[in-house]
Amino acid sequence: MTTLAEPVAVASREPAVASPCASVIIPHIGPPSDIERCLRSLTEVDAIRSSEVIVVHSGALPGATAIHTPPGLPVRVLYVEEPLVSGLARNLGAAHAHSKYLVFLDADCTAGRRWLLAHLDALSVDARVTTGPVLPGPTQGPWGIAEYLIEFAYLRRRPWGRNMVSGPACNMAITRADFERLGGFSSLRAGQDLLLHLQLRARAVPLTYVPGALMYHWCREESAAFGRHREAIGAGLGVVTRIAEREALLGPWISAEYRFLHWIAGSPFSALLVPSKLWRLFTLVLRGDGWLTLALLRTFPHVLIGLAIEARACRHAYVNATSNADDRR
């Protein structure tokens, strides 16, 4: 498992749990206030005090403000000087974990009360990788809502146990054995969660949807940050598609939707990504999700802008990845 960097310091507000039932791993880079909101939410989560929480704070300069951890929460903070992409930060946290279950959360998220217990209940029965609903954080502006609709709305409602092609790493749990068998997340800036799930599906390890594993995501509120993120997500999709071709990960287990996205990335018609993802949103509207319907009407121009940026970046990254692969032959 690649970790890229070793922690320069480890701080613990609470003594480590001797035999944790789960290891909650949170990658973080940025001001402490972001992660502190996330940690406060964990204090209300069932089963958290019999688990361990590992925060990987990368890009931590010597003498920087320490992260405040709430009293009573078993937290260890790994301070790493080198900035890490989120996948490598998660790998580092997993390397320091003591449980057979790894549960991933992001610093810009907060967890519902039964979030952790729902993941653990599923893993303790027969699931090996799980995900759950992602809802928007409150008081979000139009850019934040648009980002949520594009990236997470498909996770709002699913039946228990449904197998999915992929889910976000910000709400994911996996057995340590399966995680280590794959070597953890890749070093991609974006798309490392999709690549991991494609690799798991190719090995007949399904991703199980658990409705009770509910969490909230605070999305980007500023137009510039929104645009940069959509560009990164699109580029990640293009690169992952090329890697999936190279590693023969696009077998019969892949859904028709992802097959269409694969075709879009490899064709000159990248703009078709826009109606493709809009159709996924409209299918949710047709299921009677009133909040989503109003949110889509309110932010439709923002959604179109985000999807156009994503489509262009996806095609550009796919072509570049293909050219680089051809050059190495």
Phi and psi in degrees as GROMACS dihedral restraints (atoms count N, CA, C in turn):
[ dihedral_restraints ]
;  ai    aj    ak    al  type     phi  dphi    fc
    3     4     5     6     1   -80.4    20    10
    4     5     6     7     1   126.6    20    10
    6     7     8     9     1  -112.9    20    10
    7     8     9    10     1   -19.3    20    10
    9    10    11    12     1    71.2    20    10
   10    11    12    13     1   -38.9    20    10
   12    13    14    15     1  -147.4    20    10
   13    14    15    16     1   152.0    20    10
   15    16    17    18     1  -101.5    20    10
   16    17    18    19     1   145.7    20    10
   18    19    20    21     1   -64.6    20    10
   19    20    21    22     1   138.8    20    10
   21    22    23    24     1   -86.3    20    10
   22    23    24    25     1   -18.1    20    10
   24    25    26    27     1  -158.7    20    10
   25    26    27    28     1   147.8    20    10
   27    28    29    30     1  -125.4    20    10
   28    29    30    31     1   126.2    20    10
   30    31    32    33     1  -120.4    20    10
   31    32    33    34     1   142.0    20    10
   33    34    35    36     1  -135.2    20    10
   34    35    36    37     1   122.4    20    10
   36    37    38    39     1   -77.2    20    10
   37    38    39    40     1   -35.2    20    10
   39    40    41    42     1  -121.0    20    10
   40    41    42    43     1   152.3    20    10
   42    43    44    45     1   -61.7    20    10
   43    44    45    46     1   146.8    20    10
   45    46    47    48     1   -65.7    20    10
   46    47    48    49     1   144.7    20    10
   48    49    50    51     1   -73.3    20    10
   49    50    51    52     1   132.7    20    10
   51    52    53    54     1   -61.4    20    10
   52    53    54    55     1   -51.6    20    10
   54    55    56    57     1  -130.7    20    10
   55    56    57    58     1    79.8    20    10
   57    58    59    60     1   -65.2    20    10
   58    59    60    61     1   142.5    20    10
   60    61    62    63     1   -76.8    20    10
   61    62    63    64     1   -19.4    20    10
   63    64    65    66     1  -157.0    20    10
   64    65    66    67     1   155.5    20    10
   66    67    68    69     1  -114.8    20    10
   67    68    69    70     1   110.6    20    10
   69    70    71    72     1   -91.0    20    10
   70    71    72    73     1   119.8    20    10
   72    73    74    75     1  -115.2    20    10
   73    74    75    76     1   126.9    20    10
   75    76    77    78     1  -127.3    20    10
   76    77    78    79     1   110.3    20    10
   78    79    80    81     1   -77.4    20    10
   79    80    81    82     1   144.6    20    10
   81    82    83    84     1  -150.8    20    10
   82    83    84    85     1   136.3    20    10
   84    85    86    87     1  -145.9    20    10
   85    86    87    88     1   126.3    20    10
   87    88    89    90     1   132.4    20    10
   88    89    90    91     1  -167.5    20    10
   90    91    92    93     1   -66.7    20    10
   91    92    93    94     1   147.5    20    10
   93    94    95    96     1   -59.3    20    10
   94    95    96    97     1   -26.3    20    10
   96    97    98    99     1   -59.8    20    10
   97    98    99   100     1   -31.9    20    10
   99   100   101   102     1   -62.8    20    10
  100   101   102   103     1   -51.0    20    10
  102   103   104   105     1   -72.1    20    10
  103   104   105   106     1   -29.4    20    10
  105   106   107   108     1   -66.2    20    10
  106   107   108   109     1   -35.1    20    10
  108   109   110   111     1   -62.7    20    10
  109   110   111   112     1   -42.9    20    10
  111   112   113   114     1   -61.6    20    10
  112   113   114   115     1   -45.3    20    10
  114   115   116   117     1   -66.3    20    10
  115   116   117   118     1   -36.2    20    10
  117   118   119   120     1   -61.7    20    10
  118   119   120   121     1   -37.8    20    10
  120   121   122   123     1   -65.5    20    10
  121   122   123   124     1   -31.6    20    10
  123   124   125   126     1   -68.7    20    10
  124   125   126   127     1   -23.1    20    10
  126   127   128   129     1   -63.9    20    10
  127   128   129   130     1   -20.1    20    10
  129   130   131   132     1   -99.4    20    10
  130   131   132   133     1     5.1    20    10
  132   133   134   135     1   -88.5    20    10
  133   134   135   136     1   133.3    20    10
  135   136   137   138     1   -61.5    20    10
  136   137   138   139     1   140.8    20    10
  138   139   140   141     1    72.7    20    10
  139   140   141   142     1     5.0    20    10
  141   142   143   144     1   -70.8    20    10
  142   143   144   145     1   -31.6    20    10
  144   145   146   147     1   -78.2    20    10
  145   146   147   148     1   -11.2    20    10
  147   148   149   150     1   -99.1    20    10
  148   149   150   151     1     8.2    20    10
  150   151   152   153     1  -114.0    20    10
  151   152   153   154     1  -177.7    20    10
  153   154   155   156     1  -123.3    20    10
  154   155   156   157     1   145.3    20    10
  156   157   158   159     1  -115.2    20    10
  157   158   159   160     1   125.1    20    10
  159   160   161   162     1  -119.1    20    10
  160   161   162   163     1   115.3    20    10
  162   163   164   165     1  -101.1    20    10
  163   164   165   166     1   125.1    20    10
  165   166   167   168     1  -103.5    20    10
  166   167   168   169     1   101.2    20    10
  168   169   170   171     1   -98.6    20    10
  169   170   171   172     1    99.4    20    10
  171   172   173   174     1   -96.4    20    10
  172   173   174   175     1   162.5    20    10
  174   175   176   177     1    71.0    20    10
  175   176   177   178     1    25.3    20    10
  177   178   179   180     1   -86.2    20    10
  178   179   180   181     1   108.9    20    10
  180   181   182   183     1   -74.9    20    10
  181   182   183   184     1   145.1    20    10
  183   184   185   186     1   -56.1    20    10
  184   185   186   187     1   132.7    20    10
  186   187   188   189     1    84.7    20    10
  187   188   189   190     1     1.9    20    10
  189   190   191   192     1   -70.1    20    10
  190   191   192   193     1   161.1    20    10
  192   193   194   195     1   -61.1    20    10
  193   194   195   196     1   129.1    20    10
  195   196   197   198     1   -73.4    20    10
  196   197   198   199     1   152.4    20    10
  198   199   200   201     1   -77.0    20    10
  199   200   201   202     1   129.7    20    10
  201   202   203   204     1   -83.3    20    10
  202   203   204   205     1   123.4    20    10
  204   205   206   207     1  -106.4    20    10
  205   206   207   208     1   136.0    20    10
  207   208   209   210     1   -63.3    20    10
  208   209   210   211     1   142.5    20    10
  210   211   212   213     1   -59.2    20    10
  211   212   213   214     1   141.2    20    10
  213   214   215   216     1    87.8    20    10
  214   215   216   217     1    -8.2    20    10
  216   217   218   219     1   -98.6    20    10
  217   218   219   220     1   123.6    20    10
  219   220   221   222     1   -76.0    20    10
  220   221   222   223     1    87.1    20    10
  222   223   224   225     1  -113.7    20    10
  223   224   225   226     1   136.7    20    10
  225   226   227   228     1  -117.9    20    10
  226   227   228   229     1   135.0    20    10
  228   229   230   231     1  -112.8    20    10
  229   230   231   232     1   122.3    20    10
  231   232   233   234     1   -97.4    20    10
  232   233   234   235     1   113.2    20    10
  234   235   236   237     1   -93.2    20    10
  235   236   237   238     1   121.5    20    10
  237   238   239   240     1  -122.2    20    10
  238   239   240   241     1   125.5    20    10
  240   241   242   243     1   -66.7    20    10
  241   242   243   244     1   -39.4    20    10
  243   244   245   246     1   -77.9    20    10
  244   245   246   247     1   128.2    20    10
  246   247   248   249     1   -63.6    20    10
  247   248   249   250     1   132.1    20    10
  249   250   251   252     1  -115.9    20    10
  250   251   252   253     1   140.7    20    10
  252   253   254   255     1   -65.4    20    10
  253   254   255   256     1   158.5    20    10
  255   256   257   258     1   -60.7    20    10
  256   257   258   259     1   -36.3    20    10
  258   259   260   261     1   -62.6    20    10
  259   260   261   262     1   -43.3    20    10
  261   262   263   264     1   -71.1    20    10
  262   263   264   265     1   -33.0    20    10
  264   265   266   267     1   -64.5    20    10
  265   266   267   268     1   -40.4    20    10
  267   268   269   270     1   -64.2    20    10
  268   269   270   271     1   -40.5    20    10
  270   271   272   273     1   -59.5    20    10
  271   272   273   274     1   -42.0    20    10
  273   274   275   276     1   -64.6    20    10
  274   275   276   277     1   -42.5    20    10
  276   277   278   279     1   -61.5    20    10
  277   278   279   280     1   -41.3    20    10
  279   280   281   282     1   -64.0    20    10
  280   281   282   283     1   -34.6    20    10
  282   283   284   285     1   -66.2    20    10
  283   284   285   286     1   -21.9    20    10
  285   286   287   288     1  -103.2    20    10
  286   287   288   289     1     7.2    20    10
  288   289   290   291     1   -84.5    20    10
  289   290   291   292     1   156.1    20    10
  291   292   293   294     1  -120.4    20    10
  292   293   294   295     1     6.2    20    10
  294   295   296   297     1  -109.4    20    10
  295   296   297   298     1   159.1    20    10
  297   298   299   300     1   -81.9    20    10
  298   299   300   301     1    -6.3    20    10
  300   301   302   303     1  -117.4    20    10
  301   302   303   304     1   125.9    20    10
  303   304   305   306     1  -107.3    20    10
  304   305   306   307     1   125.5    20    10
  306   307   308   309     1  -122.5    20    10
  307   308   309   310     1   124.8    20    10
  309   310   311   312     1  -107.5    20    10
  310   311   312   313     1   135.1    20    10
  312   313   314   315     1  -137.9    20    10
  313   314   315   316     1   152.4    20    10
  315   316   317   318     1  -103.8    20    10
  316   317   318   319     1   158.0    20    10
  318   319   320   321     1   -66.5    20    10
  319   320   321   322     1   -26.2    20    10
  321   322   323   324     1   -93.9    20    10
  322   323   324   325     1    25.9    20    10
  324   325   326   327     1  -126.3    20    10
  325   326   327   328     1   159.7    20    10
  327   328   329   330     1  -130.1    20    10
  328   329   330   331     1   150.4    20    10
  330   331   332   333     1  -101.8    20    10
  331   332   333   334     1   144.6    20    10
  333   334   335   336     1   -74.0    20    10
  334   335   336   337     1   165.4    20    10
  336   337   338   339     1   -58.9    20    10
  337   338   339   340     1   -42.1    20    10
  339   340   341   342     1   -98.6    20    10
  340   341   342   343     1    12.6    20    10
  342   343   344   345     1   -53.2    20    10
  343   344   345   346     1   -53.8    20    10
  345   346   347   348     1   -69.9    20    10
  346   347   348   349     1   -45.4    20    10
  348   349   350   351     1   -62.8    20    10
  349   350   351   352     1   -36.3    20    10
  351   352   353   354     1   -64.9    20    10
  352   353   354   355     1   -42.9    20    10
  354   355   356   357     1   -59.9    20    10
  355   356   357   358     1   -47.6    20    10
  357   358   359   360     1   -66.7    20    10
  358   359   360   361     1   -38.9    20    10
  360   361   362   363     1   -59.5    20    10
  361   362   363   364     1   -43.0    20    10
  363   364   365   366     1   -68.2    20    10
  364   365   366   367     1   -43.3    20    10
  366   367   368   369     1   -66.1    20    10
  367   368   369   370     1   -32.4    20    10
  369   370   371   372     1   -76.8    20    10
  370   371   372   373     1   -12.9    20    10
  372   373   374   375     1   -93.1    20    10
  373   374   375   376     1   -77.6    20    10
  375   376   377   378     1  -146.3    20    10
  376   377   378   379     1    -6.3    20    10
  378   379   380   381     1   -74.1    20    10
  379   380   381   382     1   152.5    20    10
  381   382   383   384     1  -118.6    20    10
  382   383   384   385     1   -27.5    20    10
  384   385   386   387     1  -140.1    20    10
  385   386   387   388     1   133.7    20    10
  387   388   389   390     1  -133.2    20    10
  388   389   390   391     1   155.9    20    10
  390   391   392   393     1  -143.5    20    10
  391   392   393   394     1   175.3    20    10
  393   394   395   396     1  -156.7    20    10
  394   395   396   397     1  -173.5    20    10
  396   397   398   399     1   -64.9    20    10
  397   398   399   400     1   141.9    20    10
  399   400   401   402     1  -119.7    20    10
  400   401   402   403     1   121.0    20    10
  402   403   404   405     1  -111.9    20    10
  403   404   405   406     1   157.6    20    10
  405   406   407   408     1   -74.9    20    10
  406   407   408   409     1   144.6    20    10
  408   409   410   411     1   -64.7    20    10
  409   410   411   412     1   156.7    20    10
  411   412   413   414     1   -70.6    20    10
  412   413   414   415     1   164.4    20    10
  414   415   416   417     1    53.1    20    10
  415   416   417   418     1    47.9    20    10
  417   418   419   420     1   -97.0    20    10
  418   419   420   421     1   141.2    20    10
  420   421   422   423     1   -80.6    20    10
  421   422   423   424     1  -177.1    20    10
  423   424   425   426     1   -62.7    20    10
  424   425   426   427     1   -36.2    20    10
  426   427   428   429     1   -68.3    20    10
  427   428   429   430     1   -39.7    20    10
  429   430   431   432     1   -65.3    20    10
  430   431   432   433     1   -42.4    20    10
  432   433   434   435     1   -64.9    20    10
  433   434   435   436     1   -41.0    20    10
  435   436   437   438     1   -61.4    20    10
  436   437   438   439     1   -42.4    20    10
  438   439   440   441     1   -61.9    20    10
  439   440   441   442     1   -41.5    20    10
  441   442   443   444     1   -61.6    20    10
  442   443   444   445     1   -46.3    20    10
  444   445   446   447     1   -60.6    20    10
  445   446   447   448     1   -42.4    20    10
  447   448   449   450     1   -69.4    20    10
  448   449   450   451     1   -39.4    20    10
  450   451   452   453     1  -100.9    20    10
  451   452   453   454     1   -32.6    20    10
  453   454   455   456     1  -127.2    20    10
  454   455   456   457     1    -9.6    20    10
  456   457   458   459     1   -61.3    20    10
  457   458   459   460     1   -29.5    20    10
  459   460   461   462     1   -64.8    20    10
  460   461   462   463     1   -13.5    20    10
  462   463   464   465     1   -93.7    20    10
  463   464   465   466     1     3.0    20    10
  465   466   467   468     1   -64.7    20    10
  466   467   468   469     1   -45.9    20    10
  468   469   470   471     1  -138.7    20    10
  469   470   471   472     1   121.2    20    10
  471   472   473   474     1  -148.8    20    10
  472   473   474   475     1   150.7    20    10
  474   475   476   477     1   -71.6    20    10
  475   476   477   478     1   151.0    20    10
  477   478   479   480     1   -58.8    20    10
  478   479   480   481     1   136.2    20    10
  480   481   482   483     1    83.7    20    10
  481   482   483   484     1    -1.6    20    10
  483   484   485   486     1   -64.0    20    10
  484   485   486   487     1   135.7    20    10
  486   487   488   489     1   -83.9    20    10
  487   488   489   490     1   134.5    20    10
  489   490   491   492     1  -122.7    20    10
  490   491   492   493     1   156.2    20    10
  492   493   494   495     1   -69.1    20    10
  493   494   495   496     1   -44.4    20    10
  495   496   497   498     1  -155.2    20    10
  496   497   498   499     1   165.5    20    10
  498   499   500   501     1  -150.4    20    10
  499   500   501   502     1   164.0    20    10
  501   502   503   504     1   -74.9    20    10
  502   503   504   505     1   145.6    20    10
  504   505   506   507     1   -69.0    20    10
  505   506   507   508     1   -14.0    20    10
  507   508   509   510     1   -73.6    20    10
  508   509   510   511     1   -11.7    20    10
  510   511   512   513     1  -144.9    20    10
  511   512   513   514     1    80.3    20    10
  513   514   515   516     1  -151.3    20    10
  514   515   516   517     1   141.3    20    10
  516   517   518   519     1  -133.0    20    10
  517   518   519   520     1   149.2    20    10
  519   520   521   522     1  -154.5    20    10
  520   521   522   523     1   149.9    20    10
  522   523   524   525     1   -69.9    20    10
  523   524   525   526     1   145.5    20    10
  525   526   527   528     1   -59.2    20    10
  526   527   528   529     1   -37.6    20    10
  528   529   530   531     1   -60.2    20    10
  529   530   531   532     1   -45.7    20    10
  531   532   533   534     1   -68.2    20    10
  532   533   534   535     1   -38.1    20    10
  534   535   536   537     1   -64.2    20    10
  535   536   537   538     1   -44.8    20    10
  537   538   539   540     1   -73.3    20    10
  538   539   540   541     1   -29.8    20    10
  540   541   542   543     1   -61.8    20    10
  541   542   543   544     1   -33.9    20    10
  543   544   545   546     1   -88.4    20    10
  544   545   546   547     1   -11.4    20    10
  546   547   548   549     1    83.4    20    10
  547   548   549   550     1    15.6    20    10
  549   550   551   552     1    81.2    20    10
  550   551   552   553     1  -163.2    20    10
  552   553   554   555     1   -78.4    20    10
  553   554   555   556     1   156.6    20    10
  555   556   557   558     1   -79.5    20    10
  556   557   558   559     1   176.5    20    10
  558   559   560   561     1   -93.5    20    10
  559   560   561   562     1    15.0    20    10
  561   562   563   564     1   -64.5    20    10
  562   563   564   565     1   146.9    20    10
  564   565   566   567     1   -69.0    20    10
  565   566   567   568     1   -36.9    20    10
  567   568   569   570     1  -143.6    20    10
  568   569   570   571     1   151.4    20    10
  570   571   572   573     1    91.7    20    10
  571   572   573   574     1     1.9    20    10
  573   574   575   576     1   -67.4    20    10
  574   575   576   577     1   -27.0    20    10
  576   577   578   579     1   -72.0    20    10
  577   578   579   580     1   -42.0    20    10
  579   580   581   582     1   -61.1    20    10
  580   581   582   583     1   -44.5    20    10
  582   583   584   585     1   -62.0    20    10
  583   584   585   586     1   -42.7    20    10
  585   586   587   588     1   -60.4    20    10
  586   587   588   589     1   -43.7    20    10
  588   589   590   591     1   -70.3    20    10
  589   590   591   592     1   -34.3    20    10
  591   592   593   594     1   -64.2    20    10
  592   593   594   595     1   -40.5    20    10
  594   595   596   597     1   -65.1    20    10
  595   596   597   598     1   -38.6    20    10
  597   598   599   600     1   -67.3    20    10
  598   599   600   601     1   -44.4    20    10
  600   601   602   603     1   -63.0    20    10
  601   602   603   604     1   -36.2    20    10
  603   604   605   606     1   -63.7    20    10
  604   605   606   607     1   -21.4    20    10
  606   607   608   609     1  -101.7    20    10
  607   608   609   610     1    17.4    20    10
  609   610   611   612     1    63.3    20    10
  610   611   612   613     1    32.4    20    10
  612   613   614   615     1  -106.7    20    10
  613   614   615   616     1   106.8    20    10
  615   616   617   618     1   -79.5    20    10
  616   617   618   619     1   156.7    20    10
  618   619   620   621     1   -98.8    20    10
  619   620   621   622     1   119.0    20    10
  621   622   623   624     1  -100.3    20    10
  622   623   624   625     1   130.5    20    10
  624   625   626   627     1   -86.1    20    10
  625   626   627   628     1   128.8    20    10
  627   628   629   630     1  -121.6    20    10
  628   629   630   631     1   104.3    20    10
  630   631   632   633     1   -58.4    20    10
  631   632   633   634     1   -30.4    20    10
  633   634   635   636     1   -75.0    20    10
  634   635   636   637     1   -12.9    20    10
  636   637   638   639     1   -84.3    20    10
  637   638   639   640     1    66.0    20    10
  639   640   641   642     1   -91.6    20    10
  640   641   642   643     1   134.9    20    10
  642   643   644   645     1  -144.9    20    10
  643   644   645   646     1   171.3    20    10
  645   646   647   648     1  -122.9    20    10
  646   647   648   649     1   140.9    20    10
  648   649   650   651     1  -119.8    20    10
  649   650   651   652     1   125.9    20    10
  651   652   653   654     1   -88.8    20    10
  652   653   654   655     1   111.6    20    10
  654   655   656   657     1   -91.2    20    10
  655   656   657   658     1   174.5    20    10
  657   658   659   660     1   -74.4    20    10
  658   659   660   661     1   132.3    20    10
  660   661   662   663     1   -97.6    20    10
  661   662   663   664     1   -19.2    20    10
  663   664   665   666     1   -98.7    20    10
  664   665   666   667     1   143.5    20    10
  666   667   668   669     1   -61.8    20    10
  667   668   669   670     1   -40.0    20    10
  669   670   671   672     1   -64.9    20    10
  670   671   672   673     1   -44.5    20    10
  672   673   674   675     1   -65.5    20    10
  673   674   675   676     1   -38.5    20    10
  675   676   677   678     1   -59.0    20    10
  676   677   678   679     1   -47.8    20    10
  678   679   680   681     1   -63.9    20    10
  679   680   681   682     1   -42.3    20    10
  681   682   683   684     1   -63.1    20    10
  682   683   684   685     1   -39.9    20    10
  684   685   686   687     1   -68.8    20    10
  685   686   687   688     1   -42.1    20    10
  687   688   689   690     1   -63.7    20    10
  688   689   690   691     1   -35.7    20    10
  690   691   692   693     1   -64.8    20    10
  691   692   693   694     1   -42.2    20    10
  693   694   695   696     1   -65.4    20    10
  694   695   696   697     1   -41.3    20    10
  696   697   698   699     1   -64.9    20    10
  697   698   699   700     1   -43.2    20    10
  699   700   701   702     1   -62.0    20    10
  700   701   702   703     1   -44.2    20    10
  702   703   704   705     1   -62.0    20    10
  703   704   705   706     1   -40.3    20    10
  705   706   707   708     1   -61.7    20    10
  706   707   708   709     1   -41.2    20    10
  708   709   710   711     1   -62.6    20    10
  709   710   711   712     1   -41.6    20    10
  711   712   713   714     1   -64.3    20    10
  712   713   714   715     1   -44.6    20    10
  714   715   716   717     1   -66.9    20    10
  715   716   717   718     1   -43.3    20    10
  717   718   719   720     1   -63.0    20    10
  718   719   720   721     1   -38.7    20    10
  720   721   722   723     1   -61.2    20    10
  721   722   723   724     1   -41.6    20    10
  723   724   725   726     1   -67.0    20    10
  724   725   726   727     1   -41.0    20    10
  726   727   728   729     1   -63.9    20    10
  727   728   729   730     1   -40.8    20    10
  729   730   731   732     1   -62.6    20    10
  730   731   732   733     1   -37.6    20    10
  732   733   734   735     1   -63.1    20    10
  733   734   735   736     1   -47.9    20    10
  735   736   737   738     1   -64.4    20    10
  736   737   738   739     1   -35.9    20    10
  738   739   740   741     1   -96.0    20    10
  739   740   741   742     1     9.3    20    10
  741   742   743   744     1    55.4    20    10
  742   743   744   745     1    50.3    20    10
  744   745   746   747     1   -98.4    20    10
  745   746   747   748     1     2.7    20    10
  747   748   749   750     1  -103.8    20    10
  748   749   750   751     1    56.2    20    10
  750   751   752   753     1   -80.9    20    10
  751   752   753   754     1  -169.9    20    10
  753   754   755   756     1   -66.2    20    10
  754   755   756   757     1   -11.9    20    10
  756   757   758   759     1   -79.3    20    10
  757   758   759   760     1    -9.6    20    10
  759   760   761   762     1   -79.6    20    10
  760   761   762   763     1   138.5    20    10
  762   763   764   765     1   -69.2    20    10
  763   764   765   766     1   160.4    20    10
  765   766   767   768     1   -61.6    20    10
  766   767   768   769     1   -34.5    20    10
  768   769   770   771     1   -62.5    20    10
  769   770   771   772     1   -46.0    20    10
  771   772   773   774     1   -70.8    20    10
  772   773   774   775     1   -31.3    20    10
  774   775   776   777     1   -60.4    20    10
  775   776   777   778     1   -39.3    20    10
  777   778   779   780     1   -67.6    20    10
  778   779   780   781     1   -42.2    20    10
  780   781   782   783     1   -61.6    20    10
  781   782   783   784     1   -38.0    20    10
  783   784   785   786     1   -62.5    20    10
  784   785   786   787     1   -43.4    20    10
  786   787   788   789     1   -64.2    20    10
  787   788   789   790     1   -41.0    20    10
  789   790   791   792     1   -59.7    20    10
  790   791   792   793     1   -46.6    20    10
  792   793   794   795     1   -61.4    20    10
  793   794   795   796     1   -34.3    20    10
  795   796   797   798     1   -91.5    20    10
  796   797   798   799     1     3.8    20    10
  798   799   800   801     1  -116.2    20    10
  799   800   801   802     1   167.2    20    10
  801   802   803   804     1   -74.7    20    10
  802   803   804   805     1    -2.5    20    10
  804   805   806   807     1  -101.6    20    10
  805   806   807   808     1    54.7    20    10
  807   808   809   810     1   -63.3    20    10
  808   809   810   811     1   -23.5    20    10
  810   811   812   813     1   -63.3    20    10
  811   812   813   814     1   -18.2    20    10
  813   814   815   816     1   -67.1    20    10
  814   815   816   817     1   -13.8    20    10
  816   817   818   819     1   -61.4    20    10
  817   818   819   820     1   -30.5    20    10
  819   820   821   822     1   -65.2    20    10
  820   821   822   823     1   -57.2    20    10
  822   823   824   825     1   -65.3    20    10
  823   824   825   826     1   -28.4    20    10
  825   826   827   828     1   -61.6    20    10
  826   827   828   829     1   -48.1    20    10
  828   829   830   831     1   -76.1    20    10
  829   830   831   832     1   -29.8    20    10
  831   832   833   834     1   -64.1    20    10
  832   833   834   835     1   -38.1    20    10
  834   835   836   837     1   -62.8    20    10
  835   836   837   838     1   -38.1    20    10
  837   838   839   840     1   -62.0    20    10
  838   839   840   841     1   -38.5    20    10
  840   841   842   843     1   -68.4    20    10
  841   842   843   844     1   -40.0    20    10
  843   844   845   846     1   -66.1    20    10
  844   845   846   847     1   -32.7    20    10
  846   847   848   849     1   -64.4    20    10
  847   848   849   850     1   -32.8    20    10
  849   850   851   852     1   -70.9    20    10
  850   851   852   853     1   -37.8    20    10
  852   853   854   855     1   -60.8    20    10
  853   854   855   856     1   -42.3    20    10
  855   856   857   858     1   -65.7    20    10
  856   857   858   859     1   -19.8    20    10
  858   859   860   861     1   -82.5    20    10
  859   860   861   862     1    -0.1    20    10
  861   862   863   864     1    91.3    20    10
  862   863   864   865     1    25.1    20    10
  864   865   866   867     1   -81.6    20    10
  865   866   867   868     1    97.9    20    10
  867   868   869   870     1   -64.3    20    10
  868   869   870   871     1   -41.6    20    10
  870   871   872   873     1   -61.8    20    10
  871   872   873   874     1   -44.4    20    10
  873   874   875   876     1   -64.6    20    10
  874   875   876   877     1   -38.5    20    10
  876   877   878   879     1   -60.2    20    10
  877   878   879   880     1   -48.3    20    10
  879   880   881   882     1   -65.4    20    10
  880   881   882   883     1   -40.0    20    10
  882   883   884   885     1   -64.2    20    10
  883   884   885   886     1   -39.6    20    10
  885   886   887   888     1   -67.7    20    10
  886   887   888   889     1   -40.7    20    10
  888   889   890   891     1   -62.9    20    10
  889   890   891   892     1   -38.8    20    10
  891   892   893   894     1   -70.7    20    10
  892   893   894   895     1   -32.8    20    10
  894   895   896   897     1  -119.4    20    10
  895   896   897   898     1    19.6    20    10
  897   898   899   900     1   -55.9    20    10
  898   899   900   901     1   -44.8    20    10
  900   901   902   903     1   -62.0    20    10
  901   902   903   904     1   -37.7    20    10
  903   904   905   906     1   -65.1    20    10
  904   905   906   907     1   -40.8    20    10
  906   907   908   909     1   -62.3    20    10
  907   908   909   910     1   -44.0    20    10
  909   910   911   912     1   -61.5    20    10
  910   911   912   913     1   -42.7    20    10
  912   913   914   915     1   -61.4    20    10
  913   914   915   916     1   -46.6    20    10
  915   916   917   918     1   -62.1    20    10
  916   917   918   919     1   -42.6    20    10
  918   919   920   921     1   -68.2    20    10
  919   920   921   922     1   -36.2    20    10
  921   922   923   924     1   -64.7    20    10
  922   923   924   925     1   -42.6    20    10
  924   925   926   927     1   -62.1    20    10
  925   926   927   928     1   -44.8    20    10
  927   928   929   930     1   -63.0    20    10
  928   929   930   931     1   -43.2    20    10
  930   931   932   933     1   -62.8    20    10
  931   932   933   934     1   -45.5    20    10
  933   934   935   936     1   -62.6    20    10
  934   935   936   937     1   -43.8    20    10
  936   937   938   939     1   -67.1    20    10
  937   938   939   940     1   -36.2    20    10
  939   940   941   942     1   -61.5    20    10
  940   941   942   943     1   -50.2    20    10
  942   943   944   945     1   -63.4    20    10
  943   944   945   946     1   -44.0    20    10
  945   946   947   948     1   -61.6    20    10
  946   947   948   949     1   -44.7    20    10
  948   949   950   951     1   -68.2    20    10
  949   950   951   952     1   -38.0    20    10
  951   952   953   954     1   -63.2    20    10
  952   953   954   955     1   -45.5    20    10
  954   955   956   957     1   -62.7    20    10
  955   956   957   958     1   -44.5    20    10
  957   958   959   960     1   -64.0    20    10
  958   959   960   961     1   -40.7    20    10
  960   961   962   963     1   -65.4    20    10
  961   962   963   964     1   -37.0    20    10
  963   964   965   966     1   -67.2    20    10
  964   965   966   967     1   -42.9    20    10
  966   967   968   969     1   -64.0    20    10
  967   968   969   970     1   -42.0    20    10
  969   970   971   972     1   -65.1    20    10
  970   971   972   973     1   -37.6    20    10
  972   973   974   975     1   -67.0    20    10
  973   974   975   976     1   -39.4    20    10
  975   976   977   978     1   -66.0    20    10
  976   977   978   979     1   -37.0    20    10
  978   979   980   981     1   -65.9    20    10
  979   980   981   982     1   -28.3    20    10
  981   982   983   984     1   -81.0    20    10
  982   983   984   985     1   -11.6    20    10
